[in-house]
């Protein structure tokens, strides 16, 4: 069985991620909503970006936009939505995400198309989607004894690391 469905092809998954990241950035750039709503939307952007970066990073050759975004995400974790630095950090994150979506991300997709057969692309796409589905329900192993399960993947300090760990090791939970 080939199983090469376009919806599971890795390049299709990553292109969909790029569109979703771009949409979230546009929504944040509109500047609407309360500071708390903007913080929730920023957390959603961070979760989507971490999820995307884990899937894409094996095909990137030193993506400076994602590296910059990683540092900004970590700093944003500790910024309250009422703090002046929140909007400054969020603006930097949006710029880094846009640079990735427009330049470095499409280069990774081209590299995957160049180096992977269509069957391998389909296999990788299914694997990414399976890991994402599993990670959505798995706690970080270091939190199991200290934090209620419902809060283990909740945004906040350490969220970037918890999300990344869950996406990289879904079978360990």
Secondary structure, 3 states (H helix, E strand, C coil): CCCCCHHHCHHHHHHHHHHHHHHHHHHHHCCCCCHHHHHHHHHHHHHHHHHHHHHHHHHCCCCHHHHHHHHHHHHHHCCCCCCHHHHHHHHHHHHHHHHHHHHHHHHHHHHHHHHCCHHHHHHHHHHHHHHHHHHCCCCCHHHCCCCCHHHCCCCCCCHHHHHHHHHHCHHHC
